[in-house]
Amino acid sequence: MDILMLVGFGGIVALLLGYFLLVIDRLKPGDNHFILLNVVGAVLILIALHGGGSVPLFPGLVVWLLISLYGLYKRHVATTA
């Protein structure tokens, strides 16, 4: 197993952990921790895909990342206003 595969698995773990914590009501959809798990997961998977992964997955994860970053920005603006 190479390093990119391990990075990709780390990304999947981050996404699944965020979803699991959401399902068991440990996190809420707007919680910074949930959004950060999505950002970290998407970034790690994108890094792994850069090494020659699935082409259709790449644009979907870019959108996932942008949505997550927007969520962080929106939360930041709401807390500083």
C-alpha positions, 0 to 999 in steps of 0.5 A: 500500500502506497502513501497516496492510498493511505491518505485516501483512506484517511479522507474516507475515515474523516468523511465517515466519522463526520457522518457517523457522529451526525447520525448519532447526534454527537454533531449537528450539521452546522457544527464547525467540527462536522464541516472541518471533517468534511473539508479534511476528508475531501482534501485528503481524497483529492490528494489521493486522486491526484496520484491517478485515482478515479476521474469522475470522483474528482469534480464531485469532491471539489464541489464537496470541498467548496460547499464545506468551505462555504459552510465554514465561511458562513459560520465564521461570518455569523459568529463575528457579526 
